[in-house]
Amino acid sequence: MARRTPAAAALAALALAAARAAAQDVADLPPSISDPPPTSAGIDVLQKRSYWARSAGARPFVSAVLELGVIYYRPTLAIGVGRPHWSWVGVEGYASVSPTGGAEYVGLRAALPGVELRAGARYAFSTSQYFLQPQTSYTRRDTELMLGPRSRYVAGEVELSGSTPLLGGSLFGVATGYVVLGAPRGFYLYEEALHAVMKPPFLYRARIGFLGEMDEYGELRLGAAAEVIGNPGRGSAIVRVGPVLAISLTHHLDALGTVMVVAATPDRLGLLGADLGQLGLRYRWATGDRWPEFP
C-alpha cells in the first residue's frame, strides 16, 4: 500500500469533513458557498513567514496578496511602511468577485509578527440576494424570496487577530465587529461574508482555534476552530465548528482551507449558513523583495 504524506493526509481529512457537511442535505447545496469568506480566518498571522523579516529592511512599499479560492478571486493591495507581510502599518484595499456577487474594501492595518489590527469599510452587493422581511427564524427558501430591494450595503469593520505558541502548535483567535449601513428601514439582510441572517446594524464574530505542527519545519499545520456569530438586533447567536488546514508551499505561496459547519443556530438555512468557501491559494508579493520568486 502506498504511504500517505502528511500533506495528503491533511487534505484528505479536510475533504472528508466537507463531504460530511454536504451530506446534511446534498440537494440543499447553495450557490453562496462560492461567496468569498471573511478576509481573516484567524490563521493569517500564523502563515507569516520569517522570510519577510529577512528579505529586506523596513521601508515604504507596495505589496499584494492574490487569493484564488473555490470559484472566487480576491486581490488585496497595500501601501505602507515597515516590512511587508511581517511588521508594518498602512492602507489596504481589496476587491472580490464570485458568481453570486462581490465586495470592495478599503481600510487601515497595523501588523506585528503575532498580532494584527485593521479597520475599514466594505461595500457588498449580490446578484441573487434581496433584503428580507423580519421573522423569528428563517429557512433557505425564506432567504430566496424577492420581497425587498436587492441586497446592497456598506459594512464598517474593526478586527483584531493574533496567535501564540502552545503545546507543539499555535493557539489563534480573531474578533471582528461590524456595523451595517444602507439597509432599508424595517428589513433584515443575509450578510454575505459571514453567511448569517441579521437585523442591522450590529454584528460580531469571535473565532478561536488550534493548529498543530505536523512536520519538522511547521510548514504543514492541521487543527480545528470554533466561532460564535452574534446579532444583538435578533438577540441570537450562531455557533460553527470545523477543521482548519494551512500549508506553506514556498516563501510566497500558501494553501489554506477551512470548513465551518453550523452547530447551533436559530435558523434552518442548511449549507447556506455554513462557511465552506475558504479553500484556496494565497500568493504574496512586495516591492523591494531581495529574492522574488514565483511561485
C-alpha positions in Angstrom: 0.0 0.0 0.0 1.3 3.5 -0.9 2.4 5.6 2.0 0.5 8.8 2.5 2.4 12.0 3.1 1.3 14.3 5.9 0.1 16.9 3.4 -2.0 14.3 1.6 -3.5 13.0 4.8 -4.4 16.6 5.9 -6.1 17.3 2.6 -8.0 14.0 2.8 -9.2 14.9 6.3 -10.4 18.3 5.1 -12.2 16.8 2.1 -13.9 14.2 4.4 -15.1 16.9 6.7 -16.5 18.9 3.7 -18.2 15.8 2.4 -19.8 15.0 5.8 -21.1 18.7 6.0 -22.6 18.4 2.5 -24.2 15.1 3.5 -26.5 17.1 5.8 -28.6 17.8 2.6 -26.9 17.3 -0.7 -29.9 18.8 -2.6 -29.5 22.0 -0.4 -26.1 22.8 -1.9 -26.4 26.6 -2.3 -24.6 28.8 -4.8 -23.5 31.0 -2.0 -20.7 28.6 -1.0 -18.8 30.3 -3.7 -19.1 33.7 -1.8 -15.7 34.9 -0.7 -15.1 34.1 3.0 -14.1 36.8 5.6 -10.7 38.2 4.9 -9.3 36.7 8.1 -9.8 33.1 9.2 -7.6 33.7 12.2 -4.7 31.7 10.9 -3.3 34.5 8.7 -0.9 35.6 11.4 0.4 32.0 11.7 1.1 32.0 7.9 3.6 34.8 8.2 7.0 33.6 7.0 10.1 34.9 8.8 11.4 35.2 5.3 9.7 38.6 5.1 11.6 39.8 8.1 14.9 38.9 6.4 14.2 39.7 2.7 14.7 43.5 3.2 14.7 46.2 5.8 11.9 48.4 6.9 10.9 50.8 4.0 8.0 52.3 2.2 6.5 49.6 0.0 3.6 48.4 -2.2 2.5 44.8 -1.5 -0.1 42.5 -2.8 -1.9 39.2 -1.7 -3.5 37.3 -4.5 -6.1 34.8 -3.3 -7.7 32.3 -5.6 -10.3 30.1 -3.9 -13.3 27.9 -4.8 -15.0 29.9 -7.6 -13.8 33.3 -6.2 -10.8 35.6 -6.7 -9.7 38.3 -4.2 -6.6 40.5 -4.9 -5.5 42.8 -2.0 -3.2 45.8 -2.5 -1.5 47.6 0.4 0.7 50.7 0.6 2.6 51.0 3.8 5.8 51.5 5.8 7.8 48.6 7.5 8.4 45.0 6.5 5.6 43.9 4.2 3.7 40.8 5.3 5.5 40.9 8.6 5.5 44.1 10.6 4.0 47.3 9.0 1.4 50.0 9.1 -0.5 51.4 6.1 -3.6 51.4 3.9 -5.0 48.3 2.2 -7.9 47.5 -0.1 -9.3 44.6 -1.9 -12.0 43.7 -4.5 -13.6 40.2 -4.7 -15.8 38.6 -7.2 -17.8 35.4 -7.4 -20.8 34.1 -9.3 -23.2 35.4 -6.7 -21.8 38.9 -6.1 -18.8 40.8 -4.9 -17.3 43.3 -2.5 -14.9 46.2 -2.3 -13.0 47.1 0.9 -10.6 49.9 2.0 -9.1 50.4 5.4 -6.1 50.8 7.7 -3.9 47.9 9.1 -1.2 47.7 11.7 0.7 44.5 12.0 3.2 42.9 14.3 4.6 39.3 14.0 2.0 37.9 16.4 -0.9 40.3 16.3 -2.8 42.5 13.7 -5.4 45.2 13.9 -7.4 46.5 11.0 -10.4 48.9 10.5 -12.2 49.8 7.3 -15.4 49.8 5.3 -16.7 47.1 2.9 -19.3 47.6 0.1 -21.1 44.3 -0.6 -23.5 43.6 -3.5 -25.4 40.5 -4.5 -26.7 39.3 -7.8 -29.2 36.9 -6.2 -29.9 38.1 -2.7 -32.6 40.5 -1.5 -33.3 42.3 1.8 -35.5 40.1 4.0 -38.9 40.6 5.8 -38.4 40.3 9.6 -39.0 36.8 11.0 -38.1 34.9 14.2 -36.5 32.1 12.1 -35.5 31.6 8.5 -35.2 28.7 6.1 -33.2 28.8 2.9 -36.4 29.2 1.0 -37.2 32.3 3.1 -33.9 33.9 2.1 -34.7 33.4 -1.6 -38.0 35.4 -1.6 -37.8 38.6 -3.6 -39.9 40.7 -1.3 -37.5 43.5 -0.6 -34.9 45.6 -2.6 -31.9 43.8 -4.0 -29.1 43.5 -1.3 -26.6 46.3 -1.4 -25.0 47.7 1.8 -21.8 49.1 3.5 -20.3 47.3 6.5 -17.8 49.1 8.8 -15.4 46.6 10.2 -12.9 46.5 13.1 -10.9 43.4 13.6 -8.2 42.1 16.0 -6.3 38.8 15.3 -3.4 37.1 16.9 -1.6 33.8 17.8 0.7 32.3 20.4 2.7 29.1 20.6 1.1 26.3 22.6 1.8 22.5 23.0 3.6 21.8 19.8 1.4 24.1 17.8 -0.3 27.5 18.0 -3.5 28.9 19.5 -5.1 31.6 17.3 -8.0 33.9 17.5 -9.9 36.6 15.7 -12.5 39.1 16.9 -14.5 41.2 14.5 -17.2 43.9 15.0 -19.5 45.0 12.2 -21.9 47.9 11.7 -24.0 47.6 8.6 -25.3 50.7 6.9 -27.6 51.3 4.0 -30.2 48.6 4.7 -33.8 49.8 4.2 -35.7 50.5 7.4 -37.7 47.5 8.6 -35.7 44.9 6.7 -33.2 42.2 7.7 -30.4 41.0 5.5 -28.3 38.0 4.7 -24.7 39.1 5.5 -22.6 37.8 2.5 -19.2 37.4 4.2 -20.4 35.7 7.4 -23.3 33.7 5.8 -25.8 34.8 8.5 -29.2 36.5 8.7 -29.0 39.7 10.7 -31.1 42.7 11.9 -29.0 45.8 11.2 -26.9 47.4 12.3 -24.6 45.4 14.6 -23.0 42.0 14.2 -19.9 40.4 15.7 -17.7 37.3 15.2 -15.3 35.6 17.6 -13.3 32.6 16.5 -10.7 30.6 18.4 -8.8 27.6 17.2 -5.6 25.5 17.5 -3.2 24.4 14.7 -0.7 21.6 15.4 2.5 21.4 13.5 2.5 18.2 11.5 6.1 18.4 10.2 9.6 19.4 11.5 9.5 22.9 10.0 5.9 23.9 10.8 5.1 24.1 7.1 2.1 21.8 7.4 -0.5 22.6 10.1 -3.7 20.9 10.9 -6.3 21.7 13.6 -9.8 22.9 14.4 -11.7 26.1 15.2 -14.9 27.2 16.7 -16.7 30.5 16.3 -19.7 32.5 17.5 -21.5 35.0 15.3 -23.8 37.2 17.3 -26.5 39.7 16.3 -27.8 41.9 19.1 -30.8 43.0 17.0 -32.2 39.5 16.8 -30.9 38.5 20.2 -29.4 35.4 18.7 -26.1 33.7 18.1 -24.8 31.1 15.6 -22.1 28.6 16.6 -19.9 26.9 13.9 -17.1 24.4 14.2 -14.8 22.7 11.8 -11.3 21.6 10.7 -8.5 24.1 9.6 -5.6 23.4 7.3 -2.6 25.6 6.5 0.3 24.7 4.2 3.3 26.8 3.4 4.3 25.8 -0.1 7.1 28.4 -0.7 8.2 31.7 0.9 5.5 33.4 -1.2 2.8 30.8 -1.6 0.4 29.3 1.0 -2.6 27.0 0.8 -5.5 27.5 3.3 -8.6 25.5 4.0 -11.5 25.9 6.5 -14.8 24.0 6.7 -17.0 25.6 9.3 -20.4 23.9 9.7 -23.3 25.0 11.9 -23.6 23.5 15.3 -26.3 25.8 16.7 -28.5 28.4 15.1 -32.0 30.0 15.3 -32.4 29.4 11.6 -32.7 26.4 9.3 -30.5 27.5 6.3 -28.8 24.2 5.7 -25.5 24.8 3.9 -26.4 28.4 3.2 -25.4 29.1 6.9 -22.1 27.2 6.7 -18.7 28.6 5.7 -17.4 26.2 3.1 -15.7 28.7 0.9 -12.1 29.1 2.2 -10.2 26.5 0.2 -7.5 28.1 -2.0 -4.1 29.6 -2.6 -2.5 32.8 -1.5 0.5 34.4 -3.2 2.4 37.3 -1.5 4.4 39.9 -3.3 6.1 43.2 -2.4 8.4 45.8 -3.8 12.0 45.7 -2.5 11.9 41.9 -2.1 15.5 40.7 -2.4 14.7 37.2 -3.6 11.4 37.4 -5.6 10.2 34.1 -6.9 7.1 32.6 -8.5 5.5 30.7 -7.0 
